[in-house]
């Protein structure tokens, strides 16, 4: 303390010689901290009685100095040398405020002298290149520029280039040079430049390689000169002669274009040839002459012999006796007439049978019941089927033929809402769940037998079936009409709410809801994008609804406006993924809207299809929730024992898949799942095992910890990432294990698991299996909603019109904490219906209907008070 106080008041003595002031023989220099290794700073001064370090304006404690005293042999003056160590924690403590620096201050009897400042920086090198070289195909002698912007780092990374894993040295090759921006330039492409090029960035921390860029130098082909014309192909008559050329000047290489045009030319040539004569046809026989003979003739004129060709061989005249049957004219026999008559009769019979078949088919076609409507929409390409109007004597307004291909109930009945006028909602003293009046709402239903295999079999006829999951474990489906309904995939948190009147009256849709595994659907991610939710399909694809359906699914994002840019993606009919909505921004279309909550998001969509939630981090403070789950075998028949630690996205669907997988492997859950916030800091996830009794167990791992790469986790495309700790017990009598497993992100906080269990105990899988959700995957009509239909209509008709002082749907949204979505609700024909639909999606099946009733009642009382004041 005394030394520090004297340091603050010491000044050079007046008139003292400047030679007696301390001067530094060694001054501290800038250093970098690599990983967690502390760095050392040193300085040496003479003549000096005291030397201390000051870091960022504060004196370093005397006990942290290492001091050495000596004497300068040439001058005999005292020399002092001190050193200190600076740790990463000290530098990170002031990170973001200013740079960390240290300076030496030396004292002598004449005054003080300060050294230069030495800056201490934490060295790092990011993993992702800001710009990587891309593959190219270039023509020979064309210039090539391969850009490379190395990852951010301290100190800045040095860049070198590899050609087929060999270093590119511009000093040895005048055709190559590297720009100050680290781009590789080839002045004129040569065939030898065809190779894989890699940009390598390195500093004192690490060495990073970019993706290899394949450069192909191609040569377009060129024609050689034509050859001489060949001789005529025939020795007589019309022939041809040809000449040729080859695409060898130069020959195309490495995918270069082949020569355009013909490689062979032909031309006609003619040589006179001898033509042999040929006989014409025989003429008709002449009449029988007096000598009982007749004759016929022919000529050598087809062709006539020319150019020295041979004459025809054979007689020109033919004579025969005409007294045989050739002279008689036979009439047709009776057998031929009978044959013709039989053929005509068979043809007439066939025509009559065809007419009878057509009449029978038309009679059956016309006898079908007009009330029957085909509900197998899938076989019709998912187009809505219009329901024919009921007969006059049928009291039902809607009749749906039972569909034996679904597991849902098919409802028949009529809905007759009360018509009490446009007055505001007047709530009675009774509860919101009071029974409806008799005759106001009649519902008849039937329970057709259904098999999931039939649905999938019919679905397989569609072109998009290839991208849907096989089997029915991750699928729900049902037949719906204007009454609406709900689909739910158990234990996944995924559901689809189809509100009333979303399907036009008179239409029937067969709707499905599916959960995709990441390996089934390719979702391209760019840059720092990450998948935040499961990939979910609802269909038929392209079907437009008159009111938005609500798709509910979980997510794993810790959302904040300054850390995330979150987008809702939808796959188009062509298979490409498009951004349809950016959360927090003004929607560019009224077809989609998204309500993001802590654990789930609710997507309003008027068009069914395939959806996913994708985020892009805006800062390293952005984080995702990981669920850490431990599994181990229930028994240990051998000396080896494996503990599996899963690092999952914190959504129910992924946990369900892991549970099913471990059920097949015979695993046992160890403790309850934990949550870890994984940050976008480019640091890996590290796992290690501790406090294991070394006298009973030993680890078979060669390293002290295991790591899961950052990007494998951050992308979200690998859902079942895990590490396995293989242990070995030293004795077969050991049947208990107690240890700790630590899971932490490098440079981040840790999460520990305490493992303490009896490995000899035969624990059945059902003892720890997560309870199954209670409910039906498909609910149709009023059973899918908690709010009775007629009371819902009453609330809508009362709160949709604007009320005095906002006593309408806006007040209801405020009381339900939904006032941040007023602009979206206002864009719809019935804002109240949107609020009630969202309430149904968020609170089914365990929602507190009494709280909703109380909120509606407060709006009604507020409006009633206004009416009473107006009457006074």
Protein Blocks (a to p, Z undefined) as FASTA:
>chain_A
ZZmmmmmmgccdehiafklpccdfbdcdddddehjaccdddddddddfbdcddeehiacd
fklpccdddddfklopacddddddddfklmmmmgojaccddddddddfkbccdddddddd
dddddfbdfbdcddddddehiacddddddddddddddddddeehiacdfklmmkbccdfk
opacdfbacfklgccdddddddfkbccddddddddddddddddddddddddfbfgdjddd
ddddddfbccdeehiacdedjfbdcdddddddddddddddddddddddfkopacdddddf
bccdeehiacdeddfbdcddfkbmklpccdddfklmmmmmmmmmmmmmmmmmmmmmmmmm
mmmmmmpcfkbccfblmlnoopacddddddfklmbfbdcdddfkbcbdcdddddddddeb
jadcdddfbdfkbccdehkaccddddddddfklmmmmmmmpmklmmpcedjklgccdddd
fkopadddehklpacdddehkacghiacddddddddfklpccddehjbccfbdcddddde
hiacfbdcddddddfbdcdfklpccddddddfkopacdfbdghiacfbfkbccdddfkbc
cdddfbdcddddddddfbfkbccdddddddddfbdfbfbdcdddddddddfklmmmmmmm
mmmnopacehjadddddddehpacddddehiafklgccfbfbfbdcddfklmmnopamkg
ccddddddfbfkbcbdcdddddddehiacddddddddfkbccdfklmgccddeddfbdgh
jllpfbdfklmmmmmmmmmpcceehiafklmmmmnopmmmmmmmmmpmblmlmmmmmmmm
mmpckbcfklmmmmmmmmmmmmmmmmmmmmZZ
